[in-house]
Structure formats: C-alpha cells, structure tokens
Amino acid sequence: MNLKEIHNVYFIGIGGIGMSALARYFHANGKKVEGYDKTPSPITDSLQKSGISIHFTDDIKQVSDDFLDTEDSLVVYTPAIPKVHSELEYFLNNNFKVLKRAEILGKITENTYCLAVSGTHGKTTTSSILGHIMQPVGATGFLGGIAENYNSNLILGKDKVSVVEADEFDRSFLHLSPDVACITSMDADHLDIYGEHQALLDSFKEFTSKVAHKLIVAKGLPINGLTYAIEQEADYTAYNLRVERGTYVFDVKTPKDKIINIKFHLPGRHNIMNALAAIAMADVYGVSLIEIKDRLFSFSGVQRRFSYKIKTDDFVLIDDYAHHPTEINAVEQAVREMYPEEEVLVVFQPHLYSRTQDFADDFAVSLSKFDEIVLLDIYPARELPIEGVTSDWLLQKINHDNKQLVEKSNVIEVIKESKKNIIVMLGAGDIGLLVEEVKEGLIKECKL
C-alpha cells in the first residue's frame, strides 16, 4: 500500500498518545483526518483545534462520507480498542484498508532512515531527547509523550529520517524497519500479553534481528551491541557526574572522542542513562558532538515525566507516568536526590489489574520507600477486574505505618492534612487528569 495515494485517514482511538502523533502527521501532510475516541481529553481538544473532526460516540453514522470510500480511505486502530466495537466491525466487514497503529508506523519507517528506541522503561524520554537532537537535521519524531520543547508528541520534519518509539506492547515494534536502534531495558512487563518474561525477552531478540545498521544496548542486557553505562567501562560512558544549581553536569566518552561538561536539566540517574542512549544513537548517525551537547542543554523534558506542576520554596507537586516498580524506584531516587532533607508523600494509581497482580510484591517494596503513601483504586484501562486483585489488597502488602486508600475526590484534603511539602503523583491512568485538578485546588485553597 502506498500511503501517498491515500487521501482520507480515519482513526479509531484517535486520542491515544501514539495514535494522535500519526493523526498530526497525516494532517500536516495534507490528508483529510477524522477520528473517534471514547472520551474528550486535552489531546483530542488539541487535535480538534488543529482542524481534525472527532466524535465520541461509537456510531458509523457519525463518520463523514469522505471516509466511507473504500478506495480512497485508510482506517487505523489501536489495540486498546475493545474487540466489540461497531465502527471497527463495519470497516473490517466492508473491505476497507484497516491497519493497526504499529503497522502504519512500520510503513512510514520502511521509507526513512529509522532510529528506533525500545525498552520497557525510558522509551518516551529517550526518543524525545533523540528527536530533539535530530530535529535540526530534519528528522520527524513520533513520540509516546508530549515533548515540552514542541508541546506535541510529533516533531514534524522531512521524510528522510524518522525517530520512533518502538513499543513492545502487543509486539508492535516487530512492524518497524530500524536502521539504528537501542534497548534501554528488558524488565518483565506486559505479562498479560506475553505470559512469561522469557517470551518478552524473545520478542526483543526478534526485534534486534530487524536492525539494519547498529544496535545500542544498556550495559548488562543479554544482547550484543554497542553499550552505554554510567561510570562503568562501556562504548559510551557518562562520568564525572555532579549537580550544579539543580542541573546535572557530566562528561561522556564515546568510542572515538569525548564530550566535556554536558549540562542536562532532567533529574535522576535514569535520565542520564536516557540521555546516553540518545547521545549514542545520534553519534552513530553522524551528528557532531558539539551539536549533541547544545541540544541536550536546550531539552526541556516530557510532560508527565518528573514534571513540576507546583514548584515554590515551600511546596513541590511532581507528576510522573511511572506505573512499574522499576519506574517508581527511579522517581524515588530522583526526588531524594533533589530534596534530600524533605519527607515525600506519594499518590499512586495502579494501572491494570494484571500488572498489579504480577508485580504486587515489587510495588509494595517500591512504594514503601516513600514517607507517606496514598493509594487510589486500580485504573482498569482495557481490562476486566480480576477477583481478589484490588488496591486494598495491594495496600495490605505494603509494610508501612503511614498508608491509606483514598478516593480521588479526597486527594486534595489528604495532601493538605499530611503537612508534607513534597508530593509525587504517579501512574499511567487518569491520574494525569487528576493532577491538574489537584494543582488548581491546592493553588486556590492554599494560596501557593
């Protein structure tokens, strides 16, 4: 299928982070774009403001006539859409071109020099850093989050080079055609899809077989490639780390050279690793080390990745997408590094019944590192409940004296009563919307 010959692109689940990036891409390239999503969101609001029509009822009658032409239309859907969906069933049963999001991204990468960022953690931040580094050379970046520098999950460039987030969920990354790729991590996750950790590892190994030029891996992963690490011997090594006025400063040794006094604003050693992966990929492509250093300094971060919602001398509210124990540990390390003398309250919304069940003991250990724990109900996303798997069940596993299960409507009051000055809100569900309500409520009630 030649995407250039398609004039109308219809998205089922257009509000998803990956779907909306593709919608922006096709819209910017002169295609007619329309879509459905279950609920309005800041992303759908932004798409509508750009001129894309969206409706929120599963009803084929709401689809514009242009998109009902089987010869001239492409339908794109996300795996998050339930199997019983009348619009999707209509398109599948009436000879439309219907493809998953990952298949479309794969077709785009077939015709570009593709730099693909994979791994169970760090994909979005790493791909956003890399996209920012590569932007001056005309790369188009498809991101899994909203990059602050662009206020978008799409960095629109030319059609020769692409930067993509290679998602292991549903084995989506196997549709890609990467020239350069990295693997940040391969921790157990998405076991609702893979069943066993080994199946996930096998999927990553299959992904590496698709890499045409160079593979870059975090040191310690059981896959051969150029390695990167902090203060360890590797092909790309960050060393001489220090914090100056709230900013990381460090040096990097590459296989042929070194960069001195890189300044990077994102907190946490995990973000130094993310930056290292991006440095290695850009270096392999051929971006000069001076340009890489300058672009790292100007990178502003990604929304919902250690994002400051309130930051005063007396009170801090941080929002982060962390939804896996490893990610929670990384956030806790970063916040302790930034505020070593302060006590920290965490508000956590578990994401998926299956993930909560699979990693309950690890979640309990990760959350217990905070000084006060507020747990919200599990966000189900695409899943039905699993008997016995609840937030109260998880709460009982946490060995901590200062913990409680709270309704979302009571979060502001709990934060006020706690007297903690550092608040961290974590999760991949609708806690991202809740944090905005909490921010506005605290500013109004506490005059922050």
C-alpha positions in Angstrom: 0.0 0.0 0.0 1.3 3.4 -1.0 0.5 5.9 1.8 0.9 8.8 -0.7 -2.1 7.5 -2.7 -4.4 7.6 0.4 -6.3 10.8 0.8 -8.5 10.1 3.9 -7.3 8.6 7.2 -9.8 7.6 9.9 -8.5 6.8 13.4 -10.4 4.7 15.9 -8.9 5.7 19.3 -7.5 9.0 18.0 -6.9 10.3 21.5 -4.2 7.8 22.3 -0.7 9.1 22.5 0.7 7.1 19.6 -2.5 7.4 17.5 -2.6 11.2 17.9 1.0 11.6 16.7 0.1 9.7 13.5 -3.1 11.8 13.1 -1.0 15.0 13.4 1.5 13.6 10.9 -1.1 12.8 8.2 -3.0 16.1 8.8 0.3 18.1 8.4 0.9 16.2 5.2 -2.3 17.3 3.6 -4.5 14.2 4.3 -8.1 14.5 5.4 -8.1 13.2 9.0 -11.0 12.3 11.3 -11.5 10.1 14.3 -13.3 8.5 17.2 -12.4 8.3 20.8 -14.2 7.2 23.9 -13.8 10.4 25.9 -12.6 14.0 25.3 -9.2 14.8 26.6 -6.5 17.5 26.3 -5.1 15.6 23.3 -8.5 15.4 21.5 -9.0 19.1 22.3 -5.7 19.9 20.7 -6.4 17.8 17.6 -9.8 19.5 17.2 -8.2 22.9 17.4 -5.9 22.0 14.6 -8.9 21.2 12.4 -9.4 17.5 12.9 -13.0 16.4 13.4 -13.6 14.0 16.3 -16.7 12.4 17.7 -17.1 10.4 21.0 -20.0 8.0 20.2 -19.3 4.6 18.6 -21.7 5.2 15.7 -20.8 4.7 12.0 -23.4 7.3 11.1 -21.2 10.0 12.7 -18.3 9.2 10.3 -18.1 11.7 7.4 -19.0 10.5 3.9 -15.4 11.1 2.6 -14.1 8.4 5.0 -16.7 5.8 3.8 -15.0 5.5 0.4 -13.3 2.1 0.4 -10.9 3.0 -2.4 -9.6 6.3 -1.0 -9.6 5.7 2.8 -7.4 4.1 5.3 -8.6 3.1 8.8 -6.2 3.0 11.7 -7.0 1.5 15.0 -5.2 1.0 18.3 -5.1 -2.4 20.2 -6.6 -0.7 23.1 -10.0 -0.6 21.3 -12.3 -3.4 22.6 -12.9 -6.3 20.3 -16.6 -5.5 20.2 -16.7 -2.0 18.5 -19.3 -1.3 15.9 -17.3 1.2 13.9 -14.3 -1.1 13.7 -16.5 -4.1 12.8 -18.1 -2.0 10.0 -14.8 -1.2 8.4 -13.5 -4.7 8.8 -16.6 -6.2 7.2 -16.8 -3.8 4.3 -13.5 -4.2 2.5 -11.7 -1.1 3.9 -8.0 -0.9 4.3 -7.7 -1.4 8.1 -4.4 -1.5 9.9 -3.1 -1.3 13.4 -1.2 1.8 14.5 2.0 -0.1 14.6 1.6 -1.3 11.0 1.2 2.3 9.8 4.3 3.4 11.7 6.1 0.4 10.2 5.2 1.5 6.7 6.5 5.0 7.4 9.8 3.6 8.7 10.2 1.5 5.6 10.9 4.6 3.6 13.0 6.5 6.0 16.3 6.1 7.8 14.8 5.0 11.1 16.2 5.4 14.6 14.1 3.3 17.0 14.1 3.5 20.8 12.9 0.3 22.5 12.9 -0.9 26.1 10.4 -1.5 28.9 11.4 1.8 30.6 12.7 5.1 29.3 11.4 4.9 25.7 9.4 8.2 25.7 12.1 10.3 27.3 14.9 8.8 25.3 13.0 9.2 22.0 12.1 12.7 22.9 15.7 13.6 23.7 16.8 11.9 20.4 14.1 13.6 18.4 15.2 17.0 19.8 18.9 16.3 18.9 17.9 15.1 15.4 15.4 18.0 14.7 18.0 20.3 13.0 18.8 17.5 10.5 15.1 17.3 9.5 14.1 14.2 11.4 10.4 13.5 12.1 9.8 12.2 15.6 6.9 10.0 16.6 6.8 10.2 20.4 5.0 8.5 23.2 4.6 11.7 25.2 4.3 15.4 24.9 7.7 17.0 24.5 7.9 20.3 26.3 10.0 21.9 23.6 7.3 21.3 21.0 4.2 21.0 23.1 3.5 17.9 20.9 4.1 14.2 20.5 5.1 14.8 16.9 8.3 16.6 15.9 7.5 17.4 12.3 10.4 17.3 9.9 11.2 16.0 6.5 10.6 12.5 5.1 14.1 11.1 5.0 14.8 10.4 8.7 12.4 9.2 11.5 12.8 8.8 15.2 10.2 6.4 16.7 9.3 4.9 20.0 9.5 1.1 19.4 6.7 -0.3 21.7 7.0 -3.9 22.9 3.3 -4.0 23.9 1.4 -6.3 21.6 4.8 -6.9 19.8 4.2 -3.7 17.9 7.9 -3.0 17.4 8.2 -6.0 15.1 6.5 -4.0 12.4 9.3 -1.4 12.3 12.3 -1.3 9.9 15.0 0.3 12.1 18.4 1.3 10.8 19.7 2.2 14.3 18.0 1.0 17.5 18.6 1.0 21.2 17.3 -1.1 24.0 17.1 0.7 27.4 15.8 -2.2 29.5 14.0 -5.6 29.3 12.3 -5.9 32.7 9.3 -8.1 32.9 6.1 -6.2 31.9 3.0 -6.7 29.7 2.7 -10.3 31.0 -1.0 -10.1 30.1 0.3 -10.2 26.5 3.5 -12.3 26.8 2.6 -14.7 29.6 6.2 -15.2 30.7 9.2 -12.9 30.9 11.1 -15.2 28.6 8.6 -14.6 25.8 9.2 -10.9 26.2 12.9 -11.4 26.0 12.5 -13.5 22.9 10.4 -10.7 21.3 13.3 -8.2 22.0 15.7 -10.6 20.4 13.5 -10.8 17.3 13.4 -7.0 17.2 17.2 -6.8 17.2 17.3 -9.1 14.1 15.5 -6.3 12.2 18.1 -3.7 12.9 20.0 -2.9 9.6 23.0 -0.9 10.9 23.8 -0.5 14.6 22.2 -1.8 17.9 22.9 0.1 21.1 22.1 -1.5 24.5 22.3 -0.6 28.2 25.3 -2.4 29.6 24.3 -5.6 31.4 21.5 -6.6 29.0 21.9 -10.1 27.5 22.1 -8.8 23.9 25.2 -7.9 21.9 25.6 -4.3 20.7 27.4 -1.0 21.4 27.0 -0.5 25.2 26.3 2.5 27.4 26.6 3.0 31.1 27.3 5.4 33.9 30.7 5.3 35.5 31.4 1.8 34.1 33.5 0.7 31.2 31.3 0.8 28.0 31.4 2.1 24.5 29.6 5.2 25.7 30.3 6.1 29.3 29.0 9.0 31.4 31.4 10.0 34.2 32.4 12.9 36.4 28.7 13.4 37.3 27.8 16.4 39.6 24.9 18.7 40.3 25.4 22.4 39.8 22.4 24.7 40.7 19.9 22.0 40.2 21.4 20.9 36.8 23.3 17.7 36.0 26.8 18.3 34.6 28.8 15.3 33.3 31.3 14.1 30.7 30.8 11.4 28.1 33.4 9.1 26.5 32.5 7.8 23.0 34.3 5.1 21.1 36.4 7.8 19.3 36.1 11.0 21.3 34.7 12.6 24.4 32.3 15.5 25.3 33.1 17.6 28.4 30.7 19.5 30.7 27.4 18.5 29.2 24.6 20.3 31.1 21.3 18.5 31.3 18.2 19.6 33.2 16.3 16.4 33.9 16.8 14.9 37.4 17.6 11.3 38.2 20.4 8.9 37.1 17.8 7.1 34.9 17.6 10.2 32.8 21.3 10.3 32.4 21.0 6.8 31.0 18.2 8.0 28.7 20.4 10.9 27.5 23.3 8.5 27.0 21.3 6.2 24.7 20.2 9.3 22.7 23.8 10.5 22.5 25.0 7.1 21.2 22.2 6.9 18.5 22.8 10.5 17.3 26.6 9.9 17.3 26.2 6.7 15.2 24.0 8.7 12.8 26.7 11.3 12.5 25.5 14.3 14.4 28.5 16.3 15.7 29.3 16.1 19.4 29.1 19.9 19.7 25.6 19.9 18.3 24.6 17.0 20.6 25.9 18.9 23.6 24.0 22.1 22.7 20.7 20.2 22.0 21.0 18.3 25.4 21.3 21.7 27.2 18.1 23.0 25.5 16.0 19.9 26.1 13.1 20.9 28.4 11.7 17.4 29.2 8.5 15.5 28.6 5.1 16.1 30.2 4.3 13.6 33.0 8.0 12.6 33.3 9.1 14.2 36.6 7.0 17.3 35.6 6.8 20.1 38.2 3.2 21.2 38.5 3.9 23.4 41.5 7.4 24.4 42.5 7.9 27.0 45.2 10.4 27.4 48.0 8.0 25.8 50.4 5.9 23.3 48.3 6.5 21.0 45.3 4.0 18.9 43.3 5.5 16.5 40.8 3.7 14.4 38.2 5.1 11.3 36.6 3.8 8.5 34.4 5.6 5.8 36.4 3.5 2.6 36.5 6.0 -0.2 37.0 8.1 -0.8 40.2 11.4 -0.1 38.4 10.0 3.3 37.3 8.7 4.1 40.8 12.2 3.4 42.2 13.7 5.7 39.6 11.4 8.6 40.6 12.0 8.0 44.3 15.8 8.1 43.7 15.5 11.3 41.7 13.3 13.1 44.3 15.6 12.1 47.1 18.5 13.5 45.1 16.7 16.8 44.6 15.2 17.1 48.1 17.4 15.1 50.4 16.2 16.7 53.6 12.4 16.6 52.9 9.8 13.9 53.5 7.8 12.8 50.5 4.2 11.8 50.0 3.4 9.6 47.0 -0.1 9.3 45.4 -0.1 6.2 43.3 -2.8 4.9 40.9 -2.1 1.2 39.9 -2.6 0.6 36.2 -4.2 -2.7 35.0 -5.4 -5.5 37.2 -2.9 -7.9 35.6 0.1 -5.7 36.2 -0.9 -5.1 39.8 -1.3 -8.9 40.3 2.0 -9.7 38.6 4.1 -7.2 40.5 2.2 -6.7 43.7 5.2 -7.5 46.0 7.5 -5.3 44.0 5.0 -2.4 44.1 4.8 -2.9 47.9 8.6 -2.6 48.2 8.9 0.4 45.9 6.1 2.4 47.5 7.3 1.7 51.0 10.4 3.8 50.3 8.2 7.0 50.5 7.4 8.7 53.8 3.6 8.6 53.2 1.6 6.5 50.8 -1.8 7.4 49.3 -3.2 4.6 47.1 -6.0 5.1 44.6 -8.2 2.4 43.0 -6.8 0.4 40.1 -7.2 2.0 36.7 -8.6 -0.8 34.6 -7.8 0.6 31.1 -8.5 -2.3 28.7 -9.1 -5.0 31.3 -12.0 -6.5 33.3 -11.5 -7.0 37.1 -9.5 -9.9 38.4 -11.1 -11.5 41.5 -9.2 -10.5 44.7 -6.9 -8.0 42.9 -7.8 -4.6 44.4 -5.9 -1.6 45.7 -6.9 -2.6 49.2 -5.2 -6.0 48.6 -2.1 -4.2 47.5 -2.3 -1.8 50.4 -2.1 -4.7 52.9 1.1 -5.9 51.3 2.9 -2.5 51.9 4.9 -2.6 55.1 4.4 1.0 56.2 2.8 2.8 59.1 1.6 5.8 57.1 -0.5 4.4 54.3 -4.2 4.7 53.2 -6.6 4.0 50.4 -8.3 7.2 49.2 -11.0 8.2 46.8 -9.8 10.6 44.0 -12.2 13.3 45.3 -10.4 13.3 48.6 -6.8 13.6 47.4 -6.5 17.4 47.9 -7.8 17.1 51.5 -5.4 14.3 52.3 -2.4 16.3 50.9 -3.4 19.3 53.0 -3.7 17.2 56.2 -0.4 15.4 55.7 1.8 18.6 56.0 4.3 17.1 53.6 5.9 19.6 51.3 7.0 17.3 48.5 4.1 15.5 46.7 4.6 13.0 43.9 1.7 11.7 41.9 2.4 8.5 39.9 0.5 6.4 37.4 -0.4 5.8 33.8 -4.2 6.1 34.1 -6.4 9.1 34.5 -4.3 10.4 37.4 -2.7 12.5 34.7 -6.0 14.5 34.6 -6.4 14.3 38.4 -3.1 16.0 39.0 -4.3 19.1 37.1 -7.4 19.3 39.5 -5.1 18.8 42.5 -2.8 21.5 41.2 -5.6 24.0 40.8 -7.2 23.1 44.1 -4.0 23.5 46.1 -3.2 26.8 44.4 -6.6 28.1 45.2 -7.1 26.7 48.7 -3.5 27.0 50.0 -2.6 30.2 48.0 0.6 28.6 46.7 
